[in-house]
Amino acid sequence: MALFCFAHTAWAQELEKASVSGNVSASTGEALAGVTVVLKETGIGTATNADGEFEVAGITPGNYVLQFSFVGFETQEKAVQLKASQRETVSINLREKSFEVKGVEVIGKSAARLLNEQAYAVTAVSTKELQNSVADARQVLNRVSGVRVLEEGGLGSNLSFTLNGFSGDQVKFFLDGVPMGSFGTSLRLSDIPVNTIERIEVYKGVVPVWLGTDALGGAVNIITNKKSNFLDASYSIGSFNTHRLSLNGARTNPKTGFTVRANANYNYSDNNYRVWVPITAGNNVVDSAEVERFHDRYRSGNMMLETGLVNKKYADQLLVGVIAAANDQQVQTGTTMSSVYGGIVRNSRSLVPTLKYSKDNLLVDGLNVSLYSAYSITESQIIDTLSGVTYNWRGEATYVPGSNDAENPSRKATFTTLYDNELNSQLNAGYAISPKHSLAINYALTNFHRKAFDTEDPDKIQNKFPNTLSKQVVGVAYKYDPTEKWSTTLFSKLYLLRAKTSKEYDFGTDTRRVASYENSNKSFGYGVATSYFLLPQLQLKASYEHTYRMPWASEIFGDGLFVLPNPELGPEQSDNFNAGAAYGFKLSQDHQFNIESSFIYRKAKDLIYQVVSGSPETYYSNLSKTRTLGVEGSMKYAWRDILHLGGGATFQDITDQAETVFSLYSGYQRNFQQGYRLPNTPYFFANANAGFTFRNALAKESVWNVNYYYNFVEQYFLSWAKLGSRDSKKIIPTQSSHNLEISCSLSQGKYNISAEVRNLTDARLYDKYYLQKPGRAFYLKVRYVL
């Protein structure tokens, strides 16, 4: 009986506990995430979520003072009187902290700027001013200092992303924190229009634990529109018969929390732009001419649908969804433009069920948990069945009677279907021990399985072996904020990889055979990132990481077309150091300046790089030692909200540092490339932009924007600089490109129209392998927002 009375009393006391909740925003009305909320009398506290909301529960009735603090804003307090079982609601606007710098007041921080002020070397690009542009994620990223998006052609062509000297899978991509590798080739950067994007976060070097990845040199996280209720529809048409359609929307019931979110995109282009190429007859080059690409059509579509509940006691969000994506592409060239095809095609289809869950203050105050899981089912086809036929760049076919060779002369005809299944799951947990101390842990699991079947060669021995890859990443981070000026994060990561595939043994001997092969690796990384505000508007940053990147499926298993498999490919590791500064200031109230610069040092071992040869095929291999020394900088200027200017430049010296290299036939030998820059990689590039905004011109409530973009790339070698004579070295020449766009918004942004011309001077532009990109092109876009 006494026990019952004690339990009853404790239960009754718990019922009498009060709580206080609410939201925190800036004076502009923008929700503030990460604001520290503390009951001063008890020390109990929490932090606001992504929507600026907070809740402190289990409070004994009484009088308290709530304290709200956030970097860049004035600390504010609010007295609350809590009665038994009361649920108090508080809404507060934080005032931006004002500083006097030579008599100049500097105030205000946008969401993108708050991200930029993290201890990590990160650039957050808001797309708010770009929503009416015809641009996609690829073009926005190409304007970030330290970034180059290397394209092999027009819309839908293969892309190679380089960030401060790292490229390919060394830089990982995420869509709302979801690894984009889950979608295969069905969803690419060029498939995501800018008006579906809220911002893009580019992490340079050190990657936060919560992304749960084994990126070697950085990561890109594309954040899509998160508004609760909206509709955004756009359609664009342009040169080379290019059409792009985008539909985005969300509907949320504020009472029940039920929400539905969807977006759909469609892309089409003939890519029939003109290129300067050699003309062959048989095996001989007989002429050079400017011709039209004749077999390069690309079309893709993707749809993302999510539904579930938000802002509930048991979940801030509980969403189930599905992503469906598909594309098909005619293949015009191989790895270089020395070959041309008229019959090769490839296509891909993906279906990805998803689950998202997150809850702040789960069970106890300060414990935030999120879970994401997705299962990708992808089917891809590579079709090269046109035997005994070769094409030249004029589209003229040469027939070889009796030949069984496919258009790719290095192999027989193929109709290969790849069946790829992949599970991706990430669990994040963070705990705020106090306003100054917090812990975070991440567990990421990836399981990949591929089966292949070739109808032209059903007995192909390599296809008898399954290709599987399992990868796990465990990360732990501790964050310490001793003052509002200083923040430091210590972290460590454990990487586990296990791959099973096939391998050819004893090449060139009587015992030559193909048999199973297994590869496993375990690695441990660690690092630190720190940030300090020397002045209110002058931030210093430094970060170091000893990190690993495990080879991915396409690198080990190949892509079934032009990328050959390498089952012995090992992980790469790197010591990365970044140091930089950012300074923002005003001259009077009308002139805003922002300057950023950083130094980059990378010392990598077993770097995974793409080997370039004279054939249309390529493969990935390990380069034993490389070093990157680089510097990048950017500057922005704004006069009121009328004029903005900006620009950035990057220099990166990436050299081979190995004294010896290993050859399968001759063992270790001297490395003649030591000290030379990596080929096929730009080392100096820059960009600039200028824009004007005019309001209420020609029509009331209208906004006109005129923007100009410039890109420059210094010439660089296609192959190793050591090879060949000076006159015979192949280079990718110095390039300059100019883009111009104009847009008009009416009825407070409800109706929008824009026009753009790219490559204004019709220059010959190249990125990688001397593959020519489109010439001058025109685009028109209409957009409706509700």
SULWO-V900245 format. One record per residue. N is the residue number from 1. PSI is psi in degrees with one decimal (NA if undefined). Layout:
BEGIN
((N;PSI) (N;PSI))
END
This chain:
BEGIN
((1;-41.7) (2;-39.4) (3;-40.2) (4;-43.1) (5;-40.3) (6;-44.8) (7;-40.5) (8;-41.1) (9;-44.4) (10;-39.3) (11;-41.4) (12;-39.9) (13;-38.0) (14;-38.0) (15;-30.0) (16;-9.6) (17;144.6) (18;172.2) (19;156.6) (20;132.9) (21;173.3) (22;-158.5) (23;154.8) (24;133.5) (25;166.1) (26;172.2) (27;-19.4) (28;-8.7) (29;-5.5) (30;130.2) (31;140.9) (32;121.3) (33;142.0) (34;9.0) (35;131.4) (36;124.8) (37;119.7) (38;137.4) (39;108.0) (40;-36.5) (41;-24.1) (42;-22.5) (43;-3.9) (44;136.4) (45;177.2) (46;-173.5) (47;148.7) (48;149.5) (49;-169.5) (50;-22.9) (51;9.7) (52;14.4) (53;152.9) (54;163.1) (55;132.5) (56;117.2) (57;173.0) (58;38.5) (59;132.6) (60;133.6) (61;142.6) (62;-171.9) (63;132.3) (64;167.1) (65;120.2) (66;130.0) (67;129.8) (68;123.7) (69;143.0) (70;141.7) (71;129.2) (72;-2.1) (73;154.1) (74;135.9) (75;130.2) (76;152.5) (77;152.1) (78;126.3) (79;136.7) (80;142.0) (81;115.0) (82;126.6) (83;170.9) (84;131.5) (85;10.1) (86;142.4) (87;91.6) (88;140.6) (89;132.8) (90;132.8) (91;133.8) (92;142.0) (93;120.0) (94;138.6) (95;132.2) (96;136.9) (97;131.7) (98;138.0) (99;146.3) (100;116.7) (101;99.3) (102;42.4) (103;6.6) (104;131.7) (105;129.4) (106;120.2) (107;163.0) (108;139.4) (109;123.5) (110;170.2) (111;-41.1) (112;-39.2) (113;-38.1) (114;-37.2) (115;-41.0) (116;-24.4) (117;7.1) (118;162.7) (119;-24.4) (120;155.1) (121;95.3) (122;141.2) (123;119.6) (124;123.1) (125;114.2) (126;137.6) (127;14.0) (128;-41.5) (129;1.3) (130;3.9) (131;-28.5) (132;-1.2) (133;154.8) (134;-2.4) (135;160.0) (136;-176.4) (137;-36.8) (138;-44.4) (139;-34.6) (140;-43.1) (141;-31.8) (142;-8.9) (143;4.0) (144;134.8) (145;140.0) (146;-6.0) (147;136.5) (148;127.1) (149;108.0) (150;120.5) (151;149.1) (152;-3.3) (153;-139.7) (154;-154.1) (155;129.5) (156;-4.2) (157;162.4) (158;141.3) (159;147.8) (160;119.3) (161;126.4) (162;132.1) (163;109.0) (164;42.7) (165;-13.1) (166;149.7) (167;177.1) (168;-138.6) (169;-0.8) (170;-23.6) (171;123.9) (172;147.9) (173;140.0) (174;146.3) (175;106.3) (176;40.7) (177;-0.6) (178;127.4) (179;124.1) (180;-15.4) (181;-19.4) (182;-21.6) (183;0.9) (184;-137.7) (185;5.6) (186;-24.5) (187;116.2) (188;170.7) (189;-38.4) (190;-10.1) (191;-3.3) (192;102.7) (193;155.8) (194;-28.4) (195;2.7) (196;-2.5) (197;133.4) (198;-45.6) (199;164.6) (200;127.4) (201;123.2) (202;108.8) (203;119.6) (204;107.3) (205;-107.1) (206;131.3) (207;130.7) (208;146.9) (209;-36.3) (210;-18.1) (211;-17.8) (212;54.1) (213;166.3) (214;35.0) (215;139.5) (216;-38.9) (217;11.5) (218;178.8) (219;154.9) (220;124.0) (221;115.3) (222;118.1) (223;119.7) (224;171.5) (225;127.8) (226;17.0) (227;149.8) (228;-37.3) (229;115.9) (230;165.0) (231;130.4) (232;116.0) (233;137.5) (234;154.6) (235;135.4) (236;150.2) (237;145.4) (238;-172.8) (239;158.8) (240;30.1) (241;49.8) (242;130.5) (243;135.6) (244;127.6) (245;136.8) (246;130.6) (247;125.9) (248;141.3) (249;164.4) (250;150.1) (251;125.4) (252;131.6) (253;112.8) (254;-23.1) (255;-47.3) (256;-20.4) (257;2.6) (258;132.2) (259;148.4) (260;128.4) (261;139.1) (262;147.5) (263;147.9) (264;140.1) (265;143.6) (266;136.1) (267;136.9) (268;138.3) (269;140.5) (270;-20.6) (271;36.7) (272;50.4) (273;165.1) (274;141.7) (275;151.7) (276;117.0) (277;161.9) (278;142.9) (279;127.7) (280;154.2) (281;110.6) (282;-126.2) (283;9.7) (284;139.9) (285;117.2) (286;-13.0) (287;167.5) (288;139.5) (289;162.7) (290;118.4) (291;167.1) (292;133.3) (293;136.4) (294;-2.6) (295;64.8) (296;25.7) (297;142.7) (298;135.9) (299;143.6) (300;156.7) (301;145.2) (302;149.7) (303;134.4) (304;126.4) (305;129.1) (306;144.3) (307;153.3) (308;-150.5) (309;144.5) (310;156.4) (311;44.8) (312;163.8) (313;-36.5) (314;-7.2) (315;130.8) (316;-33.8) (317;136.7) (318;100.6) (319;136.4) (320;146.0) (321;179.2) (322;139.7) (323;126.9) (324;128.4) (325;146.5) (326;151.0) (327;159.7) (328;146.4) (329;129.8) (330;140.3) (331;116.0) (332;-36.6) (333;168.9) (334;-144.9) (335;-28.7) (336;172.0) (337;11.8) (338;-18.8) (339;149.1) (340;141.1) (341;152.5) (342;1.7) (343;-11.0) (344;132.9) (345;158.1) (346;150.4) (347;164.5) (348;143.7) (349;134.5) (350;142.2) (351;123.5) (352;97.1) (353;143.4) (354;156.2) (355;130.3) (356;133.6) (357;138.0) (358;146.9) (359;123.2) (360;146.7) (361;47.5) (362;119.4) (363;-47.1) (364;154.5) (365;137.0) (366;-6.7) (367;111.8) (368;131.2) (369;140.6) (370;147.7) (371;134.1) (372;133.1) (373;143.1) (374;144.5) (375;112.9) (376;129.3) (377;109.3) (378;134.8) (379;122.0) (380;147.9) (381;138.2) (382;117.3) (383;113.8) (384;78.9) (385;7.4) (386;92.5) (387;144.8) (388;20.4) (389;133.6) (390;151.2) (391;151.9) (392;-179.7) (393;-11.5) (394;-1.2) (395;11.8) (396;130.5) (397;140.0) (398;126.7) (399;134.9) (400;98.6) (401;136.1) (402;-3.1) (403;138.5) (404;4.2) (405;142.3) (406;179.4) (407;-36.9) (408;105.6) (409;-10.1) (410;-0.2) (411;171.3) (412;173.0) (413;148.0) (414;143.5) (415;81.3) (416;133.2) (417;127.3) (418;125.7) (419;104.9) (420;124.2) (421;134.2) (422;130.3) (423;127.0) (424;129.2) (425;136.1) (426;130.9) (427;125.2) (428;136.9) (429;130.7) (430;141.5) (431;122.8) (432;100.9) (433;-41.4) (434;175.3) (435;-19.6) (436;-17.9) (437;135.3) (438;154.8) (439;150.4) (440;145.1) (441;142.9) (442;139.7) (443;122.0) (444;132.1) (445;131.6) (446;126.0) (447;121.2) (448;137.1) (449;129.9) (450;135.9) (451;145.2) (452;144.4) (453;132.8) (454;111.9) (455;-24.3) (456;-20.8) (457;70.5) (458;-18.3) (459;13.4) (460;122.2) (461;-36.1) (462;-30.0) (463;-5.8) (464;-15.7) (465;129.2) (466;149.7) (467;116.3) (468;148.3) (469;130.3) (470;129.6) (471;134.7) (472;137.8) (473;125.5) (474;123.9) (475;141.9) (476;135.2) (477;143.8) (478;126.3) (479;130.4) (480;122.3) (481;83.9) (482;-33.0) (483;174.8) (484;-21.3) (485;-26.1) (486;131.6) (487;135.1) (488;138.5) (489;127.4) (490;139.6) (491;161.1) (492;154.5) (493;140.7) (494;128.7) (495;129.5) (496;133.2) (497;139.9) (498;123.4) (499;141.2) (500;130.7) (501;-157.3) (502;162.6) (503;145.9) (504;128.2) (505;150.9) (506;48.4) (507;135.9) (508;8.8) (509;172.6) (510;-18.8) (511;16.5) (512;133.1) (513;164.5) (514;127.3) (515;170.1) (516;154.6) (517;137.7) (518;140.0) (519;131.1) (520;148.8) (521;148.6) (522;128.8) (523;158.5) (524;126.1) (525;167.0) (526;166.0) (527;-179.7) (528;144.9) (529;132.1) (530;151.7) (531;140.8) (532;131.9) (533;100.2) (534;-38.3) (535;162.9) (536;-29.9) (537;13.3) (538;108.9) (539;133.5) (540;140.9) (541;148.6) (542;142.9) (543;148.1) (544;142.9) (545;132.4) (546;109.6) (547;163.7) (548;154.7) (549;118.8) (550;142.2) (551;146.8) (552;172.9) (553;-47.2) (554;-26.4) (555;-38.6) (556;-46.0) (557;-11.2) (558;179.8) (559;6.2) (560;-1.0) (561;-81.5) (562;-9.6) (563;116.6) (564;153.2) (565;154.3) (566;89.2) (567;-20.1) (568;5.4) (569;128.7) (570;171.7) (571;157.1) (572;152.7) (573;156.8) (574;146.8) (575;115.7) (576;131.9) (577;129.5) (578;138.8) (579;132.5) (580;175.5) (581;150.2) (582;132.7) (583;127.9) (584;137.7) (585;163.4) (586;144.4) (587;106.9) (588;-169.9) (589;-10.5) (590;-17.8) (591;112.4) (592;129.3) (593;141.5) (594;125.6) (595;132.9) (596;147.3) (597;150.1) (598;152.6) (599;139.6) (600;133.1) (601;127.2) (602;129.7) (603;105.0) (604;147.1) (605;145.5) (606;38.2) (607;129.2) (608;120.1) (609;159.8) (610;122.1) (611;126.6) (612;128.8) (613;-177.7) (614;-13.0) (615;166.9) (616;-6.3) (617;160.2) (618;171.8) (619;166.9) (620;141.6) (621;170.4) (622;132.9) (623;118.9) (624;-45.7) (625;132.4) (626;158.9) (627;138.4) (628;125.2) (629;127.3) (630;164.5) (631;143.2) (632;154.4) (633;156.3) (634;156.2) (635;141.9) (636;143.2) (637;138.2) (638;133.6) (639;110.0) (640;-137.7) (641;31.6) (642;-45.0) (643;137.1) (644;140.4) (645;149.1) (646;166.1) (647;163.5) (648;156.1) (649;147.6) (650;132.5) (651;127.3) (652;118.9) (653;98.2) (654;112.8) (655;152.1) (656;124.4) (657;2.4) (658;135.5) (659;-33.6) (660;157.8) (661;155.9) (662;131.5) (663;137.4) (664;-28.1) (665;-29.0) (666;5.6) (667;-153.9) (668;137.7) (669;167.1) (670;141.0) (671;106.0) (672;-8.1) (673;1.3) (674;131.8) (675;-6.3) (676;150.9) (677;149.3) (678;135.6) (679;166.7) (680;27.5) (681;118.7) (682;142.6) (683;-19.1) (684;125.0) (685;157.6) (686;162.0) (687;157.9) (688;156.3) (689;155.1) (690;143.0) (691;148.3) (692;143.7) (693;128.3) (694;133.5) (695;143.0) (696;31.4) (697;128.7) (698;-30.1) (699;147.6) (700;149.7) (701;28.7) (702;149.9) (703;124.4) (704;135.8) (705;133.8) (706;123.0) (707;141.9) (708;135.6) (709;137.4) (710;137.6) (711;139.5) (712;136.9) (713;125.3) (714;151.8) (715;149.7) (716;160.7) (717;141.6) (718;-36.3) (719;-177.3) (720;134.1) (721;-23.8) (722;-27.5) (723;140.4) (724;170.6) (725;165.6) (726;-39.8) (727;-24.2) (728;-3.2) (729;135.2) (730;127.7) (731;153.8) (732;118.8) (733;166.0) (734;137.9) (735;144.2) (736;136.3) (737;150.1) (738;130.1) (739;144.2) (740;134.5) (741;150.8) (742;138.8) (743;156.5) (744;132.2) (745;135.5) (746;157.8) (747;51.8) (748;42.1) (749;7.4) (750;-41.3) (751;133.6) (752;144.6) (753;141.1) (754;154.6) (755;146.4) (756;142.8) (757;128.0) (758;149.7) (759;59.8) (760;-37.9) (761;4.0) (762;42.0) (763;155.4) (764;114.8) (765;139.2) (766;153.0) (767;-65.2) (768;146.9) (769;20.1) (770;30.7) (771;121.9) (772;137.6) (773;171.8) (774;151.4) (775;-152.9) (776;135.0) (777;147.3) (778;143.1) (779;146.6) (780;134.6) (781;135.8) (782;144.4) (783;138.8) (784;130.2) (785;133.0) (786;NA))
END
